[in-house]
């Protein structure tokens, strides 16, 4: 590690340690330790440092190259955020407003009631017969060490207290069964959580007394849960200090569809009655809440960023809105809104992948548009706009989409956990805590130690059961491993592919990207297939392992949600 480079770069910009600490969200002491080479930034803060300085880790000397004869090793800064709690599985709209996931989260197990049915994961019958029930997790057994107290009465009393505690604590636990013939406890599982970070809880207060707007209010609440954490995570200069509560009101005497002031969004009631599907306008307004630009930032960029965010994060069922299909001769980025948003997408694809984030954060710090464009691209905005007009294509191949999305700052990250299931025709889940997503991506390195298969469940509408499930399987008598992607009604995609590393104890990186109604599947960074399906637009996410007829043991590592 070369600590002097970080310090030199800070001094060159005439920034104090206090200013850097506030921008990154750490203490002054932590910045000092980084500069002195006493600690390595956690990847979360490293990303923020690189964005702040516009440099690579190597340029800032943030690689740990320590000589072997040094006395004390450099320690990595660990980001510790308490894991939020998942609420009652039926309360899908308040998943982020009222989190209740406890640390050392257990997993959920699903079973099919009819053991004579065909394959658990390939047939429609399994999905259509699911119902939700809540049960409790097994408690740790008593210690096997000998004790000094032997009377049977004390032992009996301890057992009674344990049983009573189980019933008292039952509502706080979140292991679930689907269509379980009996309330048997889940199979033994072990979960290892290391270096986790995830979004905090956010709340939307909706002030509405008009019954005709009740359905719109509910959809706005659901869209808020799916979109706002992503906006804060990516676009806020300091996510830790971003508003945790936003207020939504409805009013008729408004000239535009919506107006935002501070943390209050006022929706034009007449507009939403006439355009009930225009839920995505909330994403536009929420982005304005998060941006918090100084007064010198031009309006075209602020509104362009808001519609860029809407195009990227949705929600997925924002079907009646889209960016322009092409650029018109009379168009100019100064128009802002969708025109500028399309330009920003083009910049992302034709300059550097993080150009939008760099522009956003630089402007939040008070830099001028002309200066930051020149610094980052060595062109003026007008020069880039001219290039865009001549070559305006923004359509991405699946490979380009993968590279773009997986280069972004993750919303959630977890080092590893293990799933085990040993009951035939059942499956075990690890619900990703506190996440309710729409347009998103999830990626993990999966190692099947033994058993039948593993993968993800996503966009899970908890009122109707799991919506999408992707699984990979090592098949002993096959040349290649297999995959299948299903919804409750049908198999959307299945087959074998040479990209899957065959056999047990092989690492396969599985990636799902869900953009609007298109689902992309990648295995080991290789594009496999895509499907179009509009059954579900948002919901929770879970990792899963399944036992068709063989006990299954699976490790998930490097889990990321974007």
C-alpha positions as CSV (number, residue, x, y, z in Angstrom):
1,X,0.0,0.0,0.0
2,X,1.2,3.5,-0.8
3,X,-0.5,5.8,1.7
4,X,1.3,8.9,0.6
5,X,-0.5,8.9,-2.8
6,X,-3.9,9.2,-1.1
7,X,-2.7,12.0,1.1
8,X,-0.9,13.8,-1.8
9,X,-4.0,13.6,-4.0
10,X,-6.1,15.1,-1.1
11,X,-3.7,17.9,-0.6
12,X,-3.5,18.6,-4.3
13,X,-7.2,19.3,-4.3
14,X,-6.9,21.3,-1.1
15,X,-9.3,19.1,0.8
16,X,-9.1,18.6,4.5
17,X,-9.4,15.1,6.1
18,X,-12.7,16.3,7.6
19,X,-14.1,17.0,4.1
20,X,-13.0,13.6,2.8
21,X,-14.4,11.9,5.9
22,X,-17.8,13.6,5.5
23,X,-18.0,12.9,1.8
24,X,-17.2,9.2,2.3
25,X,-19.2,8.7,5.5
26,X,-16.4,7.8,7.9
27,X,-14.5,9.3,10.8
28,X,-11.5,11.7,10.5
29,X,-9.4,9.0,12.3
30,X,-10.3,6.4,9.7
31,X,-9.2,8.7,6.8
32,X,-5.9,9.3,8.8
33,X,-5.4,5.6,9.1
34,X,-5.9,5.1,5.4
35,X,-3.4,7.8,4.6
36,X,-0.8,6.5,7.1
37,X,-1.1,2.9,5.7
38,X,-2.6,1.5,8.9
39,X,-5.8,0.3,7.3
40,X,-7.2,-0.7,4.0
41,X,-10.7,0.8,3.1
42,X,-13.6,-1.6,3.0
43,X,-14.8,-2.2,-0.6
44,X,-17.9,-0.1,0.1
45,X,-15.8,2.9,1.2
46,X,-13.2,2.2,-1.4
47,X,-15.8,2.6,-4.1
48,X,-16.8,5.9,-2.6
49,X,-13.2,7.1,-2.4
50,X,-12.6,6.2,-6.1
51,X,-15.7,8.1,-7.1
52,X,-14.8,11.1,-4.9
53,X,-11.3,11.4,-6.4
54,X,-12.1,10.2,-9.9
55,X,-9.1,7.9,-9.6
56,X,-8.3,4.1,-9.7
57,X,-7.3,2.3,-6.5
58,X,-3.8,2.0,-7.9
59,X,-3.5,5.7,-8.6
60,X,-4.5,6.4,-5.0
61,X,-2.1,3.8,-3.7
62,X,-4.9,1.7,-2.1
63,X,-3.4,-1.7,-2.7
64,X,-2.0,-3.6,0.3
65,X,1.6,-4.3,-0.9
66,X,3.3,-4.9,2.5
67,X,6.8,-6.1,2.9
68,X,7.1,-9.4,4.7
69,X,9.3,-7.9,7.4
70,X,6.8,-5.3,8.6
71,X,5.8,-5.8,12.1
72,X,2.1,-5.1,12.0
73,X,-0.2,-6.1,9.1
74,X,-2.6,-3.6,7.6
75,X,-6.1,-4.2,8.8
76,X,-9.1,-4.0,6.5
77,X,-11.8,-1.6,7.6
78,X,-15.0,-3.7,8.1
79,X,-18.4,-2.2,7.4
80,X,-20.8,-3.5,10.0
81,X,-24.5,-2.7,9.5
82,X,-27.1,-4.5,11.5
83,X,-29.2,-6.8,9.4
84,X,-32.8,-5.6,9.2
85,X,-35.7,-7.9,9.9
86,X,-38.2,-9.3,7.5
87,X,-41.8,-8.5,8.5
88,X,-44.7,-10.8,8.3
89,X,-44.5,-12.4,4.8
90,X,-48.0,-11.2,3.9
91,X,-47.1,-7.5,4.4
92,X,-45.5,-7.0,1.0
93,X,-46.0,-3.3,0.8
94,X,-44.2,-2.5,4.1
95,X,-41.1,-4.7,3.6
96,X,-38.8,-1.7,3.7
97,X,-40.9,0.6,5.9
98,X,-41.0,-2.0,8.7
99,X,-38.0,-4.3,8.5
100,X,-37.7,-7.0,11.1
101,X,-35.0,-9.5,10.0
102,X,-32.8,-10.6,12.8
103,X,-29.0,-11.3,12.6
104,X,-28.0,-14.9,11.9
105,X,-31.1,-15.3,9.8
106,X,-32.4,-18.8,9.4
107,X,-33.8,-20.0,6.1
108,X,-37.2,-21.1,4.9
109,X,-38.3,-24.5,3.6
110,X,-41.0,-25.3,1.1
111,X,-42.5,-28.7,0.7
112,X,-45.0,-30.2,-1.7
113,X,-48.0,-31.8,0.0
114,X,-48.4,-34.5,-2.7
115,X,-45.3,-36.7,-2.9
116,X,-46.7,-38.5,-5.9
117,X,-46.6,-35.4,-8.1
118,X,-44.0,-35.1,-10.9
119,X,-40.8,-33.0,-10.6
120,X,-41.2,-30.4,-7.9
121,X,-39.7,-27.6,-9.9
122,X,-40.9,-28.3,-13.5
123,X,-44.6,-28.8,-13.1
124,X,-47.3,-26.2,-12.7
125,X,-49.1,-28.3,-10.0
126,X,-46.5,-27.4,-7.3
127,X,-46.9,-23.7,-7.8
128,X,-50.7,-23.7,-7.9
129,X,-51.1,-25.6,-4.6
130,X,-48.9,-23.4,-2.4
131,X,-50.2,-21.7,0.7
132,X,-48.3,-19.7,3.3
133,X,-47.9,-20.8,6.9
134,X,-45.7,-19.4,9.7
135,X,-43.8,-21.7,11.9
136,X,-40.9,-21.2,14.3
137,X,-37.2,-21.9,14.1
138,X,-35.6,-24.6,16.2
139,X,-33.8,-23.4,19.2
140,X,-30.3,-24.3,20.1
141,X,-30.1,-27.4,22.2
142,X,-29.0,-27.3,25.9
143,X,-25.3,-27.5,26.5
144,X,-24.0,-31.0,26.9
145,X,-21.7,-29.9,29.7
146,X,-22.4,-31.4,33.1
147,X,-24.1,-29.1,35.6
148,X,-24.1,-28.8,39.3
149,X,-27.8,-28.8,39.5
150,X,-29.4,-32.2,39.1
151,X,-32.9,-32.2,40.5
152,X,-35.6,-33.2,38.0
153,X,-37.8,-30.3,39.1
154,X,-35.3,-27.7,37.9
155,X,-34.9,-29.5,34.6
156,X,-38.6,-29.7,34.1
157,X,-39.0,-26.0,34.9
158,X,-36.3,-25.1,32.4
159,X,-38.1,-27.1,29.7
160,X,-41.4,-25.4,30.5
161,X,-39.8,-22.0,30.2
162,X,-38.2,-22.9,26.9
163,X,-41.6,-24.0,25.5
164,X,-43.3,-20.9,26.7
165,X,-40.6,-18.7,25.1
166,X,-41.1,-20.5,21.8
167,X,-44.7,-19.5,21.7
168,X,-44.0,-16.0,22.9
169,X,-41.3,-15.4,20.3
170,X,-43.1,-17.1,17.5
171,X,-44.3,-13.9,15.8
172,X,-40.7,-12.7,15.7
173,X,-39.4,-15.6,13.7
174,X,-39.7,-15.9,10.0
175,X,-39.1,-19.5,8.9
176,X,-41.9,-20.4,6.5
177,X,-43.5,-23.4,4.9
178,X,-45.5,-23.6,1.7
179,X,-48.1,-26.3,1.7
180,X,-46.4,-28.3,4.5
181,X,-48.3,-31.5,5.4
182,X,-47.1,-31.1,9.0
183,X,-45.3,-28.4,10.9
184,X,-42.0,-30.2,11.1
185,X,-38.9,-28.0,11.7
186,X,-36.7,-27.2,8.8
187,X,-33.8,-29.4,8.0
188,X,-30.5,-28.4,9.8
189,X,-28.9,-25.5,8.0
190,X,-25.9,-23.3,8.7
191,X,-25.5,-19.7,7.6
192,X,-22.2,-17.8,7.6
193,X,-22.5,-14.1,7.2
194,X,-19.3,-12.1,6.6
195,X,-18.7,-8.4,5.7
196,X,-22.4,-7.8,5.0
197,X,-23.9,-4.4,3.9
198,X,-27.4,-3.7,2.9
199,X,-29.7,-0.7,2.7
200,X,-31.4,0.7,5.8
201,X,-35.1,1.0,6.2
202,X,-37.0,3.8,4.5
203,X,-40.6,5.0,4.9
204,X,-43.2,6.6,2.7
205,X,-46.0,8.6,4.4
206,X,-49.0,9.0,2.1
207,X,-51.5,11.6,3.0
208,X,-54.7,10.7,1.3
209,X,-58.4,10.8,2.2
210,X,-59.8,10.3,-1.3
211,X,-61.1,6.7,-1.9
212,X,-60.7,7.1,-5.6
213,X,-56.9,7.4,-5.1
214,X,-56.5,4.5,-2.7
215,X,-55.3,2.1,-5.4
216,X,-52.8,4.6,-6.8
217,X,-51.6,5.2,-3.2
218,X,-51.0,1.5,-2.7
219,X,-49.1,1.2,-6.0
220,X,-47.0,4.3,-5.2
221,X,-46.1,2.7,-1.8
222,X,-45.0,-0.5,-3.5
223,X,-43.0,1.4,-6.1
224,X,-41.3,3.4,-3.3
225,X,-40.2,0.2,-1.6
226,X,-38.7,-1.2,-4.8
227,X,-37.0,1.9,-6.1
228,X,-36.0,4.4,-3.4
229,X,-33.2,2.2,-1.7
230,X,-31.6,1.8,-5.1
231,X,-31.7,5.6,-5.8
232,X,-30.2,6.5,-2.4
233,X,-27.5,3.8,-2.7
234,X,-26.4,4.9,-6.1
235,X,-27.1,8.6,-6.5
236,X,-26.9,10.2,-3.0
237,X,-23.7,11.9,-2.2
238,X,-23.8,10.4,1.3
239,X,-26.4,7.7,1.6
240,X,-26.1,7.7,5.4
241,X,-27.5,11.2,5.6
242,X,-30.2,10.9,2.9
243,X,-33.8,11.3,4.0
244,X,-35.2,8.1,5.5
245,X,-38.8,9.3,5.3
246,X,-40.6,10.8,2.3
247,X,-44.1,12.3,2.3
248,X,-46.5,11.9,-0.6
249,X,-49.6,14.1,-1.0
250,X,-52.3,14.5,-3.6
251,X,-53.6,17.8,-4.9
252,X,-55.6,19.1,-7.9
253,X,-54.5,22.7,-8.5
254,X,-51.0,21.7,-9.9
255,X,-49.9,22.6,-13.4
256,X,-47.5,19.6,-13.7
257,X,-48.1,15.9,-12.9
258,X,-46.0,16.3,-9.8
259,X,-44.0,18.8,-7.7
260,X,-41.3,18.1,-5.2
261,X,-40.2,20.3,-2.4
262,X,-37.6,19.0,0.1
263,X,-38.8,15.5,1.1
264,X,-42.5,16.2,0.2
265,X,-43.8,15.0,-3.2
266,X,-47.2,16.5,-4.3
267,X,-48.9,14.4,-7.0
268,X,-51.5,16.0,-9.3
269,X,-54.6,14.1,-8.3
270,X,-56.4,14.8,-11.6
271,X,-53.4,13.6,-13.6
272,X,-53.1,10.3,-11.8
273,X,-56.9,9.6,-12.2
274,X,-56.5,10.1,-15.9
275,X,-53.2,8.2,-16.1
276,X,-53.5,5.5,-13.4
277,X,-50.5,3.6,-14.7
278,X,-48.1,6.5,-14.5
279,X,-46.5,5.2,-11.3
280,X,-43.0,5.7,-12.6
281,X,-43.3,9.4,-12.2
282,X,-42.6,8.7,-8.5
283,X,-39.1,7.5,-9.4
284,X,-38.5,10.8,-11.2
285,X,-39.6,12.8,-8.1
286,X,-37.7,10.6,-5.7
287,X,-34.5,11.1,-7.7
288,X,-35.0,14.9,-7.2
289,X,-35.3,14.2,-3.5
290,X,-32.0,12.3,-3.5
291,X,-29.9,14.5,-5.8
292,X,-29.8,17.6,-3.5
293,X,-27.8,19.6,-6.0
294,X,-26.5,23.1,-5.2
295,X,-28.2,26.0,-7.0
296,X,-25.5,26.2,-9.8
297,X,-26.5,22.8,-11.3
298,X,-28.5,23.4,-14.5
299,X,-32.1,22.1,-14.6
300,X,-31.5,20.0,-17.7
301,X,-29.1,17.8,-15.8
302,X,-31.3,17.4,-12.7
303,X,-34.4,16.4,-14.7
304,X,-32.3,14.3,-17.1
305,X,-30.9,12.4,-14.2
306,X,-34.4,11.9,-12.8
307,X,-35.6,10.3,-16.1
308,X,-32.4,8.4,-16.5
309,X,-33.1,6.8,-13.0
310,X,-36.7,6.1,-14.1
311,X,-35.5,4.3,-17.3
312,X,-33.0,2.2,-15.3
313,X,-34.9,1.4,-12.1
314,X,-38.5,1.5,-13.3
315,X,-40.6,0.1,-11.7
316,X,-40.9,-2.6,-14.2
317,X,-44.7,-2.1,-14.8
318,X,-44.1,1.5,-15.9
319,X,-45.3,0.3,-19.3
320,X,-46.8,3.5,-20.8
321,X,-43.6,5.6,-20.4
322,X,-40.3,5.3,-22.2
323,X,-37.3,7.3,-23.4
324,X,-37.5,8.5,-27.0
325,X,-36.8,5.9,-29.6
326,X,-34.4,8.2,-31.5
327,X,-33.0,11.7,-31.4
328,X,-34.7,14.3,-33.4
329,X,-32.9,17.1,-35.4
330,X,-34.6,19.8,-33.2
331,X,-33.7,18.0,-29.9
332,X,-31.1,19.5,-27.5
333,X,-29.9,18.3,-24.2
334,X,-30.9,21.6,-22.7
335,X,-34.5,20.3,-22.9
336,X,-33.7,18.1,-20.0
337,X,-36.1,15.3,-19.1
338,X,-36.3,12.2,-21.4
339,X,-34.1,13.9,-24.1
340,X,-31.3,14.5,-21.6
341,X,-31.8,11.1,-20.0
342,X,-31.3,9.4,-23.3
343,X,-28.1,11.4,-23.8
344,X,-26.8,10.2,-20.4
345,X,-27.5,6.6,-21.3
346,X,-25.5,7.1,-24.5
347,X,-22.6,8.7,-22.5
348,X,-22.6,5.6,-20.2
349,X,-22.2,3.3,-23.2
350,X,-19.7,5.4,-25.2
351,X,-17.4,6.9,-22.6
352,X,-16.9,5.1,-19.3
353,X,-19.4,2.9,-17.5
354,X,-19.5,5.1,-14.4
355,X,-19.6,8.4,-16.2
356,X,-23.2,9.2,-14.9
357,X,-22.2,8.5,-11.3
358,X,-19.1,10.6,-11.6
359,X,-21.0,13.5,-13.2
360,X,-23.7,13.3,-10.5
361,X,-21.3,13.3,-7.5
362,X,-19.1,16.0,-9.0
363,X,-22.0,18.3,-9.5
364,X,-23.3,17.5,-6.0
365,X,-19.9,18.8,-4.7
366,X,-20.3,22.1,-6.5
367,X,-18.2,21.6,-9.6
368,X,-19.4,23.2,-12.8
369,X,-20.8,21.2,-15.8
370,X,-18.2,22.5,-18.2
371,X,-15.3,21.7,-15.9
372,X,-16.4,18.2,-15.0
373,X,-17.2,17.2,-18.6
374,X,-13.8,18.5,-19.7
375,X,-12.1,16.7,-16.8
376,X,-13.8,13.3,-17.3
377,X,-14.2,13.2,-21.1
378,X,-11.8,15.9,-22.5
379,X,-14.8,17.2,-24.5
380,X,-17.4,19.8,-24.1
381,X,-21.0,18.9,-23.6
382,X,-21.8,20.3,-27.1
383,X,-19.1,18.2,-28.7
384,X,-20.4,15.1,-27.1
385,X,-24.0,16.0,-28.1
386,X,-22.8,16.4,-31.7
387,X,-21.3,12.9,-31.6
388,X,-24.5,11.6,-30.1
389,X,-26.6,13.1,-32.8
390,X,-24.5,11.3,-35.5
391,X,-24.5,7.9,-33.7
392,X,-27.5,7.9,-31.3
393,X,-27.8,4.1,-30.8
394,X,-28.3,3.1,-27.1
395,X,-29.5,-0.5,-27.7
396,X,-27.3,-2.9,-25.7
397,X,-26.4,-6.5,-26.4
398,X,-26.9,-8.9,-23.4
399,X,-23.1,-8.9,-23.0
400,X,-23.0,-5.1,-22.8
401,X,-25.9,-5.0,-20.4
402,X,-24.1,-7.5,-18.1
403,X,-21.0,-5.4,-18.1
404,X,-22.9,-2.2,-17.4
405,X,-25.0,-3.4,-14.5
406,X,-22.4,-5.5,-12.7
407,X,-20.0,-2.5,-12.7
408,X,-22.4,-0.5,-10.6
409,X,-22.3,-0.2,-6.8
410,X,-24.2,-3.1,-5.3
411,X,-27.2,-2.4,-3.2
412,X,-26.6,-5.5,-1.1
413,X,-23.5,-7.6,-0.5
414,X,-22.8,-10.7,1.5
415,X,-19.7,-12.9,1.6
416,X,-21.2,-16.3,2.1
417,X,-23.8,-18.6,3.5
418,X,-24.6,-22.3,3.4
419,X,-28.0,-24.0,2.7
420,X,-28.7,-27.6,3.5
421,X,-31.9,-29.5,2.9
422,X,-32.5,-33.2,3.5
423,X,-36.2,-33.8,3.1
424,X,-37.2,-35.3,-0.3
425,X,-39.2,-33.0,-2.6
426,X,-38.5,-29.9,-0.5
427,X,-36.4,-26.8,-0.8
428,X,-34.7,-24.4,1.6
429,X,-34.5,-20.6,1.3
430,X,-32.3,-17.8,2.5
431,X,-34.4,-14.7,2.0
432,X,-32.3,-11.6,1.2
433,X,-33.2,-9.4,4.2
434,X,-34.9,-6.0,3.7
435,X,-35.0,-6.1,-0.1
436,X,-38.0,-5.5,-2.3
437,X,-37.0,-5.0,-5.9
438,X,-38.3,-4.4,-9.4
439,X,-35.6,-3.7,-12.0
440,X,-32.5,-5.3,-10.5
441,X,-29.7,-7.9,-10.8
442,X,-28.5,-10.7,-8.5
443,X,-25.3,-12.6,-8.7
444,X,-23.6,-15.3,-6.6
445,X,-20.9,-18.0,-6.8
446,X,-22.7,-21.3,-6.2
447,X,-21.0,-24.5,-5.2
448,X,-23.2,-27.6,-4.9
449,X,-21.3,-29.9,-2.5
450,X,-23.8,-32.7,-3.2
451,X,-27.5,-33.0,-4.0
452,X,-29.9,-31.8,-6.7
453,X,-29.8,-28.1,-7.4
454,X,-29.6,-24.5,-6.3
455,X,-30.5,-21.0,-7.6
456,X,-32.7,-18.0,-6.9
457,X,-36.3,-17.0,-6.4
458,X,-37.1,-13.4,-7.3
459,X,-39.8,-10.9,-7.8
460,X,-41.7,-12.9,-5.2
461,X,-45.1,-11.4,-4.7
462,X,-45.7,-12.7,-1.2
463,X,-49.5,-12.6,-1.6
464,X,-49.5,-15.0,-4.5
465,X,-46.5,-17.2,-3.9
466,X,-43.1,-17.3,-5.6
467,X,-43.1,-15.9,-9.1
468,X,-39.8,-16.7,-10.8
469,X,-37.3,-19.5,-9.9
470,X,-34.0,-20.1,-11.6
471,X,-32.0,-23.3,-10.8
472,X,-28.8,-25.0,-12.0
473,X,-28.2,-28.7,-11.5
474,X,-25.1,-30.9,-11.8
475,X,-26.2,-34.1,-13.6
476,X,-23.9,-37.0,-13.0
477,X,-24.8,-38.9,-16.3
478,X,-24.8,-35.8,-18.5
479,X,-22.0,-34.1,-20.4
480,X,-23.2,-30.6,-19.3
481,X,-25.1,-29.3,-16.3
482,X,-28.6,-28.1,-16.7
483,X,-30.7,-25.0,-15.9
484,X,-34.3,-24.2,-15.8
485,X,-36.3,-20.9,-15.3
486,X,-39.9,-21.2,-14.4
487,X,-42.9,-19.2,-13.2
488,X,-46.0,-20.7,-11.5
489,X,-47.7,-21.4,-14.8
490,X,-44.9,-22.6,-17.1
491,X,-41.3,-23.4,-17.8
492,X,-39.9,-20.3,-19.4
493,X,-36.4,-21.7,-20.3
494,X,-34.5,-24.9,-19.8
495,X,-31.6,-26.9,-21.2
496,X,-28.0,-27.8,-20.8
497,X,-25.1,-25.6,-21.5
498,X,-21.3,-26.0,-21.7
499,X,-21.0,-22.8,-19.6
500,X,-22.1,-24.7,-16.6
501,X,-19.2,-26.4,-14.8
502,X,-20.3,-30.0,-14.4
503,X,-20.2,-32.0,-11.2
504,X,-20.1,-31.4,-7.5
505,X,-17.7,-29.0,-5.8
506,X,-17.6,-26.8,-8.9
507,X,-18.1,-23.0,-8.6
508,X,-20.7,-21.7,-11.0
509,X,-21.4,-17.9,-11.0
510,X,-25.1,-17.4,-11.6
511,X,-26.5,-14.0,-12.6
512,X,-30.0,-12.9,-13.2
513,X,-30.8,-9.4,-14.6
514,X,-34.5,-8.4,-14.6
515,X,-35.2,-5.3,-16.7
516,X,-38.9,-4.4,-17.1
517,X,-40.4,-7.6,-18.5
518,X,-37.2,-9.1,-19.8
519,X,-35.2,-11.6,-17.7
520,X,-31.6,-12.3,-18.7
521,X,-29.7,-15.4,-17.5
522,X,-25.9,-15.6,-17.3
523,X,-23.7,-18.4,-16.1
524,X,-20.0,-17.9,-15.4
525,X,-20.3,-14.4,-17.1
526,X,-21.6,-16.0,-20.3
527,X,-25.0,-15.0,-21.7
528,X,-27.3,-18.1,-21.8
529,X,-30.8,-16.8,-22.7
530,X,-33.5,-14.2,-22.1
531,X,-37.2,-14.5,-21.8
532,X,-40.1,-12.0,-21.9
533,X,-42.6,-12.4,-19.1
534,X,-44.9,-9.9,-17.3
535,X,-46.3,-12.1,-14.6
536,X,-44.6,-10.3,-11.8
537,X,-43.0,-6.9,-11.7
538,X,-41.6,-6.7,-8.2
539,X,-41.1,-8.6,-5.0
540,X,-38.6,-10.1,-2.6
541,X,-35.5,-12.2,-3.5
542,X,-34.2,-15.4,-2.0
543,X,-31.4,-18.0,-2.6
544,X,-32.6,-21.6,-2.6
545,X,-31.4,-25.2,-2.5
546,X,-33.6,-28.1,-3.4
547,X,-33.8,-31.8,-2.6
548,X,-35.7,-33.7,-5.2
549,X,-34.6,-37.1,-3.9
550,X,-31.1,-36.4,-2.7
551,X,-29.9,-34.4,0.4
552,X,-28.5,-31.2,-0.9
553,X,-25.6,-29.0,0.5
554,X,-24.9,-25.7,-1.2
555,X,-22.5,-22.8,-0.6
556,X,-23.4,-19.3,-1.9
557,X,-20.5,-16.9,-2.0
558,X,-19.9,-13.3,-3.2
559,X,-23.6,-12.5,-3.2
560,X,-24.4,-9.2,-4.7
561,X,-27.7,-7.4,-5.6
562,X,-27.5,-4.4,-8.0
